[in-house]
Amino acid sequence: MIKIKLMSKKKKIILVLALLAGITILASMVAYFILRGERPWTAFYLICCGGILALNFLFSIFLVYKNFK
């Protein structure tokens, strides 16, 4: 019989947060490149907000890694 190892809750949460951070960074970059020609300040604002949100997700990964049992 084959035993299947399931991911722990900690690894699932870290994976979800990493995916959210990656999607946020990708979406921010796409929005920046689309808007930089017409509205440069809006594009700059969007990429800054996306960067802050991605940093927040990465900080959450650090906290989950250290404190989740």
PyMOL Python script that loads the backbone (N, CA, C, O; Angstrom):
from pymol import cmd

cmd.read_pdbstr("""\
ATOM      1  N   MET A   1       0.835  -1.178   0.000  1.00  0.00           N
ATOM      2  CA  MET A   1       0.000   0.000   0.000  1.00  0.00           C
ATOM      3  C   MET A   1       0.886   1.251   0.000  1.00  0.00           C
ATOM      4  O   MET A   1       1.874   1.325   0.731  1.00  0.00           O
ATOM      5  N   ILE A   2       0.525   2.204  -0.810  1.00  0.00           N
ATOM      6  CA  ILE A   2       1.309   3.439  -0.926  1.00  0.00           C
ATOM      7  C   ILE A   2       0.786   4.454   0.076  1.00  0.00           C
ATOM      8  O   ILE A   2      -0.408   4.744   0.140  1.00  0.00           O
ATOM      9  N   LYS A   3       1.714   4.982   0.852  1.00  0.00           N
ATOM     10  CA  LYS A   3       1.335   6.020   1.809  1.00  0.00           C
ATOM     11  C   LYS A   3       1.532   7.389   1.159  1.00  0.00           C
ATOM     12  O   LYS A   3       2.578   7.670   0.574  1.00  0.00           O
ATOM     13  N   ILE A   4       0.530   8.210   1.270  1.00  0.00           N
ATOM     14  CA  ILE A   4       0.593   9.550   0.706  1.00  0.00           C
ATOM     15  C   ILE A   4       0.784  10.530   1.856  1.00  0.00           C
ATOM     16  O   ILE A   4      -0.025  10.588   2.783  1.00  0.00           O
ATOM     17  N   LYS A   5       1.863  11.296   1.781  1.00  0.00           N
ATOM     18  CA  LYS A   5       2.098  12.297   2.807  1.00  0.00           C
ATOM     19  C   LYS A   5       1.305  13.550   2.475  1.00  0.00           C
ATOM     20  O   LYS A   5       1.390  14.081   1.368  1.00  0.00           O
ATOM     21  N   LEU A   6       0.560  13.997   3.418  1.00  0.00           N
ATOM     22  CA  LEU A   6      -0.193  15.226   3.233  1.00  0.00           C
ATOM     23  C   LEU A   6       0.610  16.397   3.770  1.00  0.00           C
ATOM     24  O   LEU A   6       1.387  16.254   4.713  1.00  0.00           O
ATOM     25  N   MET A   7       0.414  17.551   3.161  1.00  0.00           N
ATOM     26  CA  MET A   7       1.106  18.739   3.633  1.00  0.00           C
ATOM     27  C   MET A   7       0.526  19.164   4.966  1.00  0.00           C
ATOM     28  O   MET A   7      -0.674  19.043   5.210  1.00  0.00           O
ATOM     29  N   SER A   8       1.400  19.666   5.824  1.00  0.00           N
ATOM     30  CA  SER A   8       0.921  20.165   7.104  1.00  0.00           C
ATOM     31  C   SER A   8       0.205  21.498   6.891  1.00  0.00           C
ATOM     32  O   SER A   8       0.325  22.123   5.837  1.00  0.00           O
ATOM     33  N   LYS A   9      -0.532  21.914   7.901  1.00  0.00           N
ATOM     34  CA  LYS A   9      -1.265  23.183   7.799  1.00  0.00           C
ATOM     35  C   LYS A   9      -0.303  24.346   7.616  1.00  0.00           C
ATOM     36  O   LYS A   9      -0.585  25.288   6.875  1.00  0.00           O
ATOM     37  N   LYS A  10       0.834  24.273   8.297  1.00  0.00           N
ATOM     38  CA  LYS A  10       1.826  25.346   8.207  1.00  0.00           C
ATOM     39  C   LYS A  10       2.322  25.505   6.769  1.00  0.00           C
ATOM     40  O   LYS A  10       2.425  26.623   6.266  1.00  0.00           O
ATOM     41  N   LYS A  11       2.626  24.398   6.118  1.00  0.00           N
ATOM     42  CA  LYS A  11       3.124  24.465   4.740  1.00  0.00           C
ATOM     43  C   LYS A  11       2.045  24.953   3.778  1.00  0.00           C
ATOM     44  O   LYS A  11       2.344  25.674   2.826  1.00  0.00           O
ATOM     45  N   LYS A  12       0.797  24.566   4.019  1.00  0.00           N
ATOM     46  CA  LYS A  12      -0.297  25.032   3.167  1.00  0.00           C
ATOM     47  C   LYS A  12      -0.461  26.540   3.273  1.00  0.00           C
ATOM     48  O   LYS A  12      -0.625  27.228   2.265  1.00  0.00           O
ATOM     49  N   ILE A  13      -0.416  27.050   4.504  1.00  0.00           N
ATOM     50  CA  ILE A  13      -0.577  28.491   4.699  1.00  0.00           C
ATOM     51  C   ILE A  13       0.572  29.248   4.063  1.00  0.00           C
ATOM     52  O   ILE A  13       0.364  30.282   3.429  1.00  0.00           O
ATOM     53  N   ILE A  14       1.790  28.736   4.230  1.00  0.00           N
ATOM     54  CA  ILE A  14       2.954  29.388   3.631  1.00  0.00           C
ATOM     55  C   ILE A  14       2.850  29.364   2.111  1.00  0.00           C
ATOM     56  O   ILE A  14       3.177  30.354   1.457  1.00  0.00           O
ATOM     57  N   LEU A  15       2.400  28.252   1.541  1.00  0.00           N
ATOM     58  CA  LEU A  15       2.237  28.156   0.091  1.00  0.00           C
ATOM     59  C   LEU A  15       1.193  29.137  -0.421  1.00  0.00           C
ATOM     60  O   LEU A  15       1.405  29.791  -1.443  1.00  0.00           O
ATOM     61  N   VAL A  16       0.075  29.246   0.273  1.00  0.00           N
ATOM     62  CA  VAL A  16      -0.983  30.176  -0.140  1.00  0.00           C
ATOM     63  C   VAL A  16      -0.486  31.617  -0.055  1.00  0.00           C
ATOM     64  O   VAL A  16      -0.739  32.410  -0.962  1.00  0.00           O
ATOM     65  N   LEU A  17       0.217  31.965   1.021  1.00  0.00           N
ATOM     66  CA  LEU A  17       0.738  33.322   1.148  1.00  0.00           C
ATOM     67  C   LEU A  17       1.785  33.620   0.074  1.00  0.00           C
ATOM     68  O   LEU A  17       1.823  34.730  -0.457  1.00  0.00           O
ATOM     69  N   ALA A  18       2.625  32.652  -0.247  1.00  0.00           N
ATOM     70  CA  ALA A  18       3.623  32.852  -1.293  1.00  0.00           C
ATOM     71  C   ALA A  18       2.949  33.041  -2.660  1.00  0.00           C
ATOM     72  O   ALA A  18       3.368  33.886  -3.451  1.00  0.00           O
ATOM     73  N   LEU A  19       1.918  32.259  -2.928  1.00  0.00           N
ATOM     74  CA  LEU A  19       1.183  32.429  -4.184  1.00  0.00           C
ATOM     75  C   LEU A  19       0.507  33.795  -4.254  1.00  0.00           C
ATOM     76  O   LEU A  19       0.523  34.445  -5.299  1.00  0.00           O
ATOM     77  N   LEU A  20      -0.086  34.230  -3.147  1.00  0.00           N
ATOM     78  CA  LEU A  20      -0.715  35.555  -3.131  1.00  0.00           C
ATOM     79  C   LEU A  20       0.314  36.660  -3.354  1.00  0.00           C
ATOM     80  O   LEU A  20       0.046  37.622  -4.073  1.00  0.00           O
ATOM     81  N   ALA A  21       1.483  36.526  -2.742  1.00  0.00           N
ATOM     82  CA  ALA A  21       2.541  37.520  -2.949  1.00  0.00           C
ATOM     83  C   ALA A  21       2.984  37.538  -4.408  1.00  0.00           C
ATOM     84  O   ALA A  21       3.171  38.609  -4.984  1.00  0.00           O
ATOM     85  N   GLY A  22       3.153  36.370  -5.007  1.00  0.00           N
ATOM     86  CA  GLY A  22       3.564  36.299  -6.407  1.00  0.00           C
ATOM     87  C   GLY A  22       2.530  36.875  -7.353  1.00  0.00           C
ATOM     88  O   GLY A  22       2.871  37.606  -8.283  1.00  0.00           O
ATOM     89  N   ILE A  23       1.267  36.550  -7.120  1.00  0.00           N
ATOM     90  CA  ILE A  23       0.195  37.084  -7.962  1.00  0.00           C
ATOM     91  C   ILE A  23       0.107  38.601  -7.823  1.00  0.00           C
ATOM     92  O   ILE A  23      -0.111  39.305  -8.808  1.00  0.00           O
ATOM     93  N   THR A  24       0.275  39.101  -6.608  1.00  0.00           N
ATOM     94  CA  THR A  24       0.223  40.546  -6.374  1.00  0.00           C
ATOM     95  C   THR A  24       1.360  41.262  -7.093  1.00  0.00           C
ATOM     96  O   THR A  24       1.153  42.311  -7.703  1.00  0.00           O
ATOM     97  N   ILE A  25       2.554  40.696  -7.019  1.00  0.00           N
ATOM     98  CA  ILE A  25       3.701  41.307  -7.698  1.00  0.00           C
ATOM     99  C   ILE A  25       3.490  41.294  -9.207  1.00  0.00           C
ATOM    100  O   ILE A  25       3.742  42.291  -9.885  1.00  0.00           O
ATOM    101  N   LEU A  26       3.030  40.167  -9.726  1.00  0.00           N
ATOM    102  CA  LEU A  26       2.796  40.062 -11.165  1.00  0.00           C
ATOM    103  C   LEU A  26       1.715  41.035 -11.631  1.00  0.00           C
ATOM    104  O   LEU A  26       1.880  41.701 -12.653  1.00  0.00           O
ATOM    105  N   ALA A  27       0.616  41.122 -10.890  1.00  0.00           N
ATOM    106  CA  ALA A  27      -0.474  42.031 -11.270  1.00  0.00           C
ATOM    107  C   ALA A  27      -0.029  43.489 -11.187  1.00  0.00           C
ATOM    108  O   ALA A  27      -0.421  44.304 -12.022  1.00  0.00           O
ATOM    109  N   SER A  28       0.781  43.821 -10.191  1.00  0.00           N
ATOM    110  CA  SER A  28       1.280  45.194 -10.069  1.00  0.00           C
ATOM    111  C   SER A  28       2.180  45.560 -11.237  1.00  0.00           C
ATOM    112  O   SER A  28       2.098  46.665 -11.774  1.00  0.00           O
ATOM    113  N   MET A  29       3.034  44.629 -11.626  1.00  0.00           N
ATOM    114  CA  MET A  29       3.923  44.910 -12.752  1.00  0.00           C
ATOM    115  C   MET A  29       3.147  45.061 -14.059  1.00  0.00           C
ATOM    116  O   MET A  29       3.454  45.940 -14.865  1.00  0.00           O
ATOM    117  N   VAL A  30       2.156  44.219 -14.269  1.00  0.00           N
ATOM    118  CA  VAL A  30       1.337  44.317 -15.480  1.00  0.00           C
ATOM    119  C   VAL A  30       0.598  45.654 -15.510  1.00  0.00           C
ATOM    120  O   VAL A  30       0.563  46.329 -16.539  1.00  0.00           O
ATOM    121  N   ALA A  31       0.006  46.031 -14.370  1.00  0.00           N
ATOM    122  CA  ALA A  31      -0.711  47.313 -14.305  1.00  0.00           C
ATOM    123  C   ALA A  31       0.239  48.473 -14.543  1.00  0.00           C
ATOM    124  O   ALA A  31      -0.126  49.445 -15.205  1.00  0.00           O
ATOM    125  N   TYR A  32       1.458  48.389 -14.011  1.00  0.00           N
ATOM    126  CA  TYR A  32       2.431  49.456 -14.212  1.00  0.00           C
ATOM    127  C   TYR A  32       2.775  49.613 -15.686  1.00  0.00           C
ATOM    128  O   TYR A  32       2.779  50.727 -16.209  1.00  0.00           O
ATOM    129  N   PHE A  33       3.064  48.500 -16.359  1.00  0.00           N
ATOM    130  CA  PHE A  33       3.461  48.593 -17.767  1.00  0.00           C
ATOM    131  C   PHE A  33       2.313  49.013 -18.672  1.00  0.00           C
ATOM    132  O   PHE A  33       2.546  49.601 -19.728  1.00  0.00           O
ATOM    133  N   ILE A  34       1.088  48.723 -18.280  1.00  0.00           N
ATOM    134  CA  ILE A  34      -0.060  49.155 -19.075  1.00  0.00           C
ATOM    135  C   ILE A  34      -0.310  50.653 -18.895  1.00  0.00           C
ATOM    136  O   ILE A  34      -0.598  51.356 -19.864  1.00  0.00           O
ATOM    137  N   LEU A  35      -0.200  51.139 -17.662  1.00  0.00           N
ATOM    138  CA  LEU A  35      -0.576  52.521 -17.373  1.00  0.00           C
ATOM    139  C   LEU A  35       0.566  53.538 -17.447  1.00  0.00           C
ATOM    140  O   LEU A  35       0.303  54.739 -17.390  1.00  0.00           O
ATOM    141  N   ARG A  36       1.803  53.109 -17.572  1.00  0.00           N
ATOM    142  CA  ARG A  36       2.910  54.064 -17.455  1.00  0.00           C
ATOM    143  C   ARG A  36       2.961  55.091 -18.571  1.00  0.00           C
ATOM    144  O   ARG A  36       3.513  56.174 -18.378  1.00  0.00           O
ATOM    145  N   GLY A  37       2.409  54.785 -19.722  1.00  0.00           N
ATOM    146  CA  GLY A  37       2.436  55.734 -20.835  1.00  0.00           C
ATOM    147  C   GLY A  37       1.402  56.837 -20.692  1.00  0.00           C
ATOM    148  O   GLY A  37       1.699  58.008 -20.932  1.00  0.00           O
ATOM    149  N   GLU A  38       0.179  56.466 -20.297  1.00  0.00           N
ATOM    150  CA  GLU A  38      -0.914  57.440 -20.222  1.00  0.00           C
ATOM    151  C   GLU A  38      -0.929  58.203 -18.899  1.00  0.00           C
ATOM    152  O   GLU A  38      -1.023  59.430 -18.869  1.00  0.00           O
ATOM    153  N   ARG A  39      -0.836  57.452 -17.819  1.00  0.00           N
ATOM    154  CA  ARG A  39      -0.921  58.056 -16.483  1.00  0.00           C
ATOM    155  C   ARG A  39       0.239  57.557 -15.621  1.00  0.00           C
ATOM    156  O   ARG A  39       0.092  56.571 -14.898  1.00  0.00           O
ATOM    157  N   PRO A  40       1.379  58.223 -15.691  1.00  0.00           N
ATOM    158  CA  PRO A  40       2.558  57.715 -14.976  1.00  0.00           C
ATOM    159  C   PRO A  40       2.409  57.735 -13.452  1.00  0.00           C
ATOM    160  O   PRO A  40       2.924  56.843 -12.778  1.00  0.00           O
ATOM    161  N   TRP A  41       1.723  58.723 -12.903  1.00  0.00           N
ATOM    162  CA  TRP A  41       1.585  58.778 -11.447  1.00  0.00           C
ATOM    163  C   TRP A  41       0.638  57.704 -10.930  1.00  0.00           C
ATOM    164  O   TRP A  41       0.846  57.170  -9.841  1.00  0.00           O
ATOM    165  N   THR A  42      -0.382  57.386 -11.687  1.00  0.00           N
ATOM    166  CA  THR A  42      -1.274  56.298 -11.305  1.00  0.00           C
ATOM    167  C   THR A  42      -0.535  54.969 -11.359  1.00  0.00           C
ATOM    168  O   THR A  42      -0.713  54.121 -10.485  1.00  0.00           O
ATOM    169  N   ALA A  43       0.289  54.787 -12.378  1.00  0.00           N
ATOM    170  CA  ALA A  43       1.075  53.562 -12.497  1.00  0.00           C
ATOM    171  C   ALA A  43       2.055  53.436 -11.335  1.00  0.00           C
ATOM    172  O   ALA A  43       2.222  52.355 -10.771  1.00  0.00           O
ATOM    173  N   PHE A  44       2.698  54.536 -10.983  1.00  0.00           N
ATOM    174  CA  PHE A  44       3.631  54.531  -9.854  1.00  0.00           C
ATOM    175  C   PHE A  44       2.904  54.212  -8.548  1.00  0.00           C
ATOM    176  O   PHE A  44       3.411  53.449  -7.726  1.00  0.00           O
ATOM    177  N   TYR A  45       1.738  54.786  -8.359  1.00  0.00           N
ATOM    178  CA  TYR A  45       0.931  54.533  -7.161  1.00  0.00           C
ATOM    179  C   TYR A  45       0.535  53.059  -7.076  1.00  0.00           C
ATOM    180  O   TYR A  45       0.625  52.453  -6.009  1.00  0.00           O
ATOM    181  N   LEU A  46       0.100  52.485  -8.190  1.00  0.00           N
ATOM    182  CA  LEU A  46      -0.316  51.084  -8.197  1.00  0.00           C
ATOM    183  C   LEU A  46       0.843  50.149  -7.900  1.00  0.00           C
ATOM    184  O   LEU A  46       0.679  49.175  -7.165  1.00  0.00           O
ATOM    185  N   ILE A  47       2.015  50.431  -8.463  1.00  0.00           N
ATOM    186  CA  ILE A  47       3.141  49.537  -8.203  1.00  0.00           C
ATOM    187  C   ILE A  47       3.627  49.678  -6.763  1.00  0.00           C
ATOM    188  O   ILE A  47       4.100  48.707  -6.173  1.00  0.00           O
ATOM    189  N   CYS A  48       3.518  50.863  -6.199  1.00  0.00           N
ATOM    190  CA  CYS A  48       3.893  51.036  -4.784  1.00  0.00           C
ATOM    191  C   CYS A  48       2.908  50.301  -3.873  1.00  0.00           C
ATOM    192  O   CYS A  48       3.323  49.638  -2.922  1.00  0.00           O
ATOM    193  N   CYS A  49       1.633  50.411  -4.150  1.00  0.00           N
ATOM    194  CA  CYS A  49       0.629  49.709  -3.334  1.00  0.00           C
ATOM    195  C   CYS A  49       0.786  48.195  -3.453  1.00  0.00           C
ATOM    196  O   CYS A  49       0.677  47.479  -2.458  1.00  0.00           O
ATOM    197  N   GLY A  50       1.037  47.714  -4.652  1.00  0.00           N
ATOM    198  CA  GLY A  50       1.260  46.283  -4.840  1.00  0.00           C
ATOM    199  C   GLY A  50       2.517  45.802  -4.125  1.00  0.00           C
ATOM    200  O   GLY A  50       2.546  44.699  -3.578  1.00  0.00           O
ATOM    201  N   GLY A  51       3.543  46.627  -4.134  1.00  0.00           N
ATOM    202  CA  GLY A  51       4.779  46.269  -3.430  1.00  0.00           C
ATOM    203  C   GLY A  51       4.583  46.191  -1.929  1.00  0.00           C
ATOM    204  O   GLY A  51       5.094  45.283  -1.274  1.00  0.00           O
ATOM    205  N   ILE A  52       3.841  47.144  -1.386  1.00  0.00           N
ATOM    206  CA  ILE A  52       3.557  47.133   0.050  1.00  0.00           C
ATOM    207  C   ILE A  52       2.734  45.902   0.414  1.00  0.00           C
ATOM    208  O   ILE A  52       3.000  45.256   1.428  1.00  0.00           O
ATOM    209  N   LEU A  53       1.746  45.576  -0.396  1.00  0.00           N
ATOM    210  CA  LEU A  53       0.912  44.400  -0.136  1.00  0.00           C
ATOM    211  C   LEU A  53       1.743  43.117  -0.225  1.00  0.00           C
ATOM    212  O   LEU A  53       1.575  42.217   0.597  1.00  0.00           O
ATOM    213  N   ALA A  54       2.631  43.025  -1.208  1.00  0.00           N
ATOM    214  CA  ALA A  54       3.488  41.840  -1.338  1.00  0.00           C
ATOM    215  C   ALA A  54       4.445  41.728  -0.149  1.00  0.00           C
ATOM    216  O   ALA A  54       4.676  40.630   0.356  1.00  0.00           O
ATOM    217  N   LEU A  55       4.998  42.846   0.296  1.00  0.00           N
ATOM    218  CA  LEU A  55       5.858  42.821   1.491  1.00  0.00           C
ATOM    219  C   LEU A  55       5.078  42.366   2.718  1.00  0.00           C
ATOM    220  O   LEU A  55       5.610  41.656   3.571  1.00  0.00           O
ATOM    221  N   ASN A  56       3.827  42.773   2.801  1.00  0.00           N
ATOM    222  CA  ASN A  56       2.974  42.346   3.902  1.00  0.00           C
ATOM    223  C   ASN A  56       2.764  40.830   3.870  1.00  0.00           C
ATOM    224  O   ASN A  56       2.823  40.175   4.911  1.00  0.00           O
ATOM    225  N   PHE A  57       2.520  40.271   2.682  1.00  0.00           N
ATOM    226  CA  PHE A  57       2.388  38.823   2.553  1.00  0.00           C
ATOM    227  C   PHE A  57       3.691  38.116   2.941  1.00  0.00           C
ATOM    228  O   PHE A  57       3.661  37.099   3.633  1.00  0.00           O
ATOM    229  N   LEU A  58       4.826  38.647   2.501  1.00  0.00           N
ATOM    230  CA  LEU A  58       6.110  38.028   2.836  1.00  0.00           C
ATOM    231  C   LEU A  58       6.401  38.110   4.328  1.00  0.00           C
ATOM    232  O   LEU A  58       6.954  37.172   4.902  1.00  0.00           O
ATOM    233  N   PHE A  59       6.041  39.207   4.954  1.00  0.00           N
ATOM    234  CA  PHE A  59       6.204  39.333   6.401  1.00  0.00           C
ATOM    235  C   PHE A  59       5.301  38.333   7.113  1.00  0.00           C
ATOM    236  O   PHE A  59       5.689  37.762   8.133  1.00  0.00           O
ATOM    237  N   SER A  60       4.113  38.120   6.588  1.00  0.00           N
ATOM    238  CA  SER A  60       3.199  37.130   7.167  1.00  0.00           C
ATOM    239  C   SER A  60       3.785  35.725   7.056  1.00  0.00           C
ATOM    240  O   SER A  60       3.633  34.916   7.971  1.00  0.00           O
ATOM    241  N   ILE A  61       4.453  35.430   5.940  1.00  0.00           N
ATOM    242  CA  ILE A  61       5.112  34.130   5.793  1.00  0.00           C
ATOM    243  C   ILE A  61       6.162  33.959   6.888  1.00  0.00           C
ATOM    244  O   ILE A  61       6.255  32.894   7.499  1.00  0.00           O
ATOM    245  N   PHE A  62       6.942  34.988   7.135  1.00  0.00           N
ATOM    246  CA  PHE A  62       7.963  34.936   8.182  1.00  0.00           C
ATOM    247  C   PHE A  62       7.334  34.668   9.543  1.00  0.00           C
ATOM    248  O   PHE A  62       7.837  33.847  10.310  1.00  0.00           O
ATOM    249  N   LEU A  63       6.244  35.353   9.845  1.00  0.00           N
ATOM    250  CA  LEU A  63       5.587  35.147  11.142  1.00  0.00           C
ATOM    251  C   LEU A  63       4.965  33.767  11.266  1.00  0.00           C
ATOM    252  O   LEU A  63       5.036  33.152  12.330  1.00  0.00           O
ATOM    253  N   VAL A  64       4.360  33.271  10.202  1.00  0.00           N
ATOM    254  CA  VAL A  64       3.783  31.926  10.232  1.00  0.00           C
ATOM    255  C   VAL A  64       4.884  30.888  10.411  1.00  0.00           C
ATOM    256  O   VAL A  64       4.720  29.932  11.168  1.00  0.00           O
ATOM    257  N   TYR A  65       5.997  31.072   9.721  1.00  0.00           N
ATOM    258  CA  TYR A  65       7.093  30.120   9.819  1.00  0.00           C
ATOM    259  C   TYR A  65       7.645  30.038  11.235  1.00  0.00           C
ATOM    260  O   TYR A  65       7.977  28.957  11.721  1.00  0.00           O
ATOM    261  N   LYS A  66       7.740  31.186  11.890  1.00  0.00           N
ATOM    262  CA  LYS A  66       8.296  31.206  13.248  1.00  0.00           C
ATOM    263  C   LYS A  66       7.326  30.772  14.324  1.00  0.00           C
ATOM    264  O   LYS A  66       7.735  30.119  15.284  1.00  0.00           O
ATOM    265  N   ASN A  67       6.049  31.113  14.197  1.00  0.00           N
ATOM    266  CA  ASN A  67       5.129  30.976  15.329  1.00  0.00           C
ATOM    267  C   ASN A  67       4.045  29.919  15.180  1.00  0.00           C
ATOM    268  O   ASN A  67       3.421  29.554  16.176  1.00  0.00           O
ATOM    269  N   PHE A  68       3.800  29.419  13.991  1.00  0.00           N
ATOM    270  CA  PHE A  68       2.718  28.461  13.802  1.00  0.00           C
ATOM    271  C   PHE A  68       3.185  27.065  14.182  1.00  0.00           C
ATOM    272  O   PHE A  68       4.245  26.615  13.747  1.00  0.00           O
ATOM    273  N   LYS A  69       2.378  26.375  15.005  1.00  0.00           N
ATOM    274  CA  LYS A  69       2.749  25.015  15.426  1.00  0.00           C
ATOM    275  C   LYS A  69       1.732  24.004  15.032  1.00  0.00           C
ATOM    276  O   LYS A  69       1.899  22.818  15.313  1.00  0.00           O
TER     277      LYS A  69
END
""", "prot")
cmd.dss("prot")
cmd.show_as("cartoon", "prot")
cmd.util.cbc("prot")
cmd.orient("prot")
